[in-house]
Amino acid sequence: MAVEDDEYARIMAQLESVMPGLAAQLVDEFRSGRAVTEQGLRQEGRFEERASRLAASELPPLGKTDVAVIPYTGDERIDLIREALLTLADTMYASRLAVLELAREMNVDSEIEFGDPELEVPSQVNLGDETERARRVQVIVHELLGDTGQAYPENIR
């Protein structure tokens, strides 16, 4: 499925509003492009285009060990967003589960307080609840974005 620029812009605007840090990282990645070897350019059918531009600029041809940077396609950008969200969901759950298991192993209360009670009302986090919430989010993200390698921008809401 070919992804249009307006779909990409819509998805990135939504991501920027809910996860500005992740959106900024993705924008940086998209701006820098992706590195491919001479063989990769040949496999993608982009070698001749690159070779003609290098020749027109009177630059040496791309060698077998050289790496070229090319822009991401619309589909590649959406797939990178998808992979970032899947990885984030997996990491959220795995990190909370690891902390919860460690707390249980060390016989530490799973209710944690943050803050100085003399200066503010402390925040409380229940590791069990947080782990379960992260697990539910992980399930939802995997259901919406799937593990098929195919991007589904209409599912990113």
Secondary structure, DSSP 8 states (H G I E B T S, - for coil): ----HHHHHHHHHHHHHH-HHHHHHHHHHHHH-EEEEHHHHHHHT-HHHHHHHHHHTT-----TT-EEEE---HHHHHHHHHHHHHHHHHHHHHHHHHHHHHHHHTT--SEEEES-TTTS--EEEEHHHHHHHHHHHHHHHHHHH-SSS---GGG--
